[in-house]
Each structure stands twice: as structure tokens, then as C-alpha cells.
Amino acid sequence: MSAPLLSPEALEAALRQIGIERYHNLHPFHRALHGGKLNRVQVQAWALNRYYYQSRIPAKDAYVVARLPDPALRRLWRSRIEDHDGDIQPEGAEQNGGIARWLKLTDGLGLDRDYVVSTAGILPGTRHAVDAYVNFVRDRPILEAIASSLTEMFSPNIISERVSGMLRHYDFVTPETLAYFTPRLTQAPKDVAFALDYVKEHARTFEQQQAVLDALRFKCGVLWAQLDALDYAYVSPGHVPPGAWRPRA
Ligand SMILES: O=C(O)c1cc(C(=O)O)c2c(n1)C(=O)C(=O)c1cc(C(=O)O)[nH]c1-2
């Protein structure tokens, strides 16, 4: 027997429940990061690997834009690319997007910028998880591609917790190096407002609703897998894969 069609409100509640059960705020690596339990090397490893996620988000969003059927929808989604890639700046002026702000974090942690941008030292688990997200958005129906962004419903809470926890616990972290996160507190709700409305309006059949819920579960897995990889390599048991970043002795 198949379950009944959900009302838009019940669909939203089911999506939120997935966040309660599966979002990466629950992962032990994040708990340790925010609770001051990591050393500087482990925080560096997190920032280095997460750069890959940051750097691929605009490509992921470009696939969404390419697949949206009308200019009004594309205009709305396009702002996400600008949030991360920044605007065109006059010669010599500082870049202003999320990727540039993430590089301030890796600079502040003492990582070499060219090395970070090369992504040569990231973990295979990071690369596979992030690439799986980009490919999912490229290949799956647009409804599922949009639904997979809805982890952002849960990110303002974790970002507030992360920023206050890291500033409290780590003397090598400053408000300037964590500046990446401040605009996310307003950008994420803006992004979610549109994506959630879209999903509630377009998931009209039982199968579509289940696909939307599965897309969000998939994305929670993408985030979770990145932290599993970090935990295994840099916390316990500490097996750094061949070719991945190791701190200088
Ligand atoms: O710091 C975080 O925990 C966190 C989580 C997420 C998320 O839930 O996917 C995003 C971000 N940050 C973020 O900064 C960001 O730009 C972003 C874009 C997206 C997306 O799927 O389009 N998620 C996230």
C-alpha cells in the first residue's frame, strides 16, 4: 500500500525532520570542531577540504540555471553564483565573493593559497562526495536538483554555533578569518525561501514527493561523507590517504 500524498505543509515538515535526523551538525567531527576539541592541524584540514565544496557550489548552481525553463527563475538562482564568485571588481580591488572569503580563512590558518586553490591535497572522500553532488544536480530532474539544496534550511543554526564556538575555543581563529559565514546567515534564508516554495509547489505526485525527500537525504549524505573522510584521516585512526595534505613536521 502506498502512503498518501502530502500537503505542502506536511512535505515541508517531512523535509525538516530529515534535517533533525541527518544534518551534519550531528557529526562527531563538527561537534569536536565547534567544541574546541580539535588542534590547529585538524582545523586546517577542515578548511582545506571544505574549500573544494565552496569552489564547486557555483558550478553546481550553473547547472541549475542552465536547466531552469524561464528567465525569472534563472534570475533568482543566478544570485547564488554571484554570492560565491563575487562581482567584477576594478583592477587591483579585493574580490568579494564567498570563495574569496573562504581563502581568507585558509590564509588566516596559515595554509598556502596556491596549494589550497590547486585542491591537490584534498581527501579522495571529499572529492567524491562533492563531485557526486554536482553530478546529481546535473543529471537528476530539476525538482530533485532544487530539493538537494534544501540542507541550507538548517545551516544558519550550525553556522552561528560554529562561529561562536570557534572564536571561544581557538586562539588561532579571528572574526576576520571567519567572515565567510556572516553573509551566509542572510544568503541561506534567501536561497531557501525560493527553493522551498518551488519544491512545495512542484512536488505534486507521491513519486515526486518521495524523490524530493530522497534528494535531501542524499545531500545530507554528501555533507556527512565529507566529515567522515576528515575524521578518518585527521582524527581517528588518522590514516591520511596517499597524496592528501599532511602538515609539515
Ligand atoms: O557551513 C555549513 O555548514 C554549510 C552548509 C551548507 C549546506 O547545508 O549545504 C552550505 C553552506 N554551509 C554554505 O556555505 C553554502 O554556501 C552552501 C550552498 C549550498 C547548496 O547546497 O547550494 N549549501 C551550502
PDBQT file of the ligand as one rigid body, heavy atoms in Angstrom, charges set to zero:
ROOT
HETATM    1  O1  LIG A 301      28.596  25.801   6.888  1.00  0.00    +0.000 OA
HETATM    2  C1  LIG A 301      27.777  24.914   6.659  1.00  0.00    +0.000 C 
HETATM    3  O2  LIG A 301      27.513  24.014   7.472  1.00  0.00    +0.000 OA
HETATM    4  C2  LIG A 301      27.103  24.966   5.345  1.00  0.00    +0.000 A 
HETATM    5  C3  LIG A 301      26.184  24.017   4.950  1.00  0.00    +0.000 A 
HETATM    6  C4  LIG A 301      25.609  24.099   3.674  1.00  0.00    +0.000 A 
HETATM    7  C5  LIG A 301      24.617  23.069   3.344  1.00  0.00    +0.000 C 
HETATM    8  O3  LIG A 301      23.814  22.735   4.228  1.00  0.00    +0.000 OA
HETATM    9  O4  LIG A 301      24.637  22.535   2.257  1.00  0.00    +0.000 OA
HETATM   10  C6  LIG A 301      26.021  25.120   2.788  1.00  0.00    +0.000 A 
HETATM   11  C7  LIG A 301      26.937  26.061   3.296  1.00  0.00    +0.000 A 
HETATM   12  N1  LIG A 301      27.453  25.977   4.532  1.00  0.00    +0.000 NA
HETATM   13  C8  LIG A 301      27.378  27.177   2.513  1.00  0.00    +0.000 A 
HETATM   14  O5  LIG A 301      28.164  27.997   2.994  1.00  0.00    +0.000 OA
HETATM   15  C9  LIG A 301      26.924  27.319   1.194  1.00  0.00    +0.000 A 
HETATM   16  O6  LIG A 301      27.308  28.264   0.507  1.00  0.00    +0.000 OA
HETATM   17  C10 LIG A 301      26.028  26.348   0.676  1.00  0.00    +0.000 A 
HETATM   18  C11 LIG A 301      25.456  26.223  -0.588  1.00  0.00    +0.000 A 
HETATM   19  C12 LIG A 301      24.729  25.071  -0.533  1.00  0.00    +0.000 A 
HETATM   20  C13 LIG A 301      23.950  24.428  -1.611  1.00  0.00    +0.000 C 
HETATM   21  O7  LIG A 301      23.644  23.244  -1.467  1.00  0.00    +0.000 OA
HETATM   22  O8  LIG A 301      23.672  25.094  -2.626  1.00  0.00    +0.000 OA
HETATM   23  N2  LIG A 301      24.812  24.521   0.701  1.00  0.00    +0.000 N 
HETATM   24  C14 LIG A 301      25.604  25.293   1.454  1.00  0.00    +0.000 A 
ENDROOT
TORSDOF 0
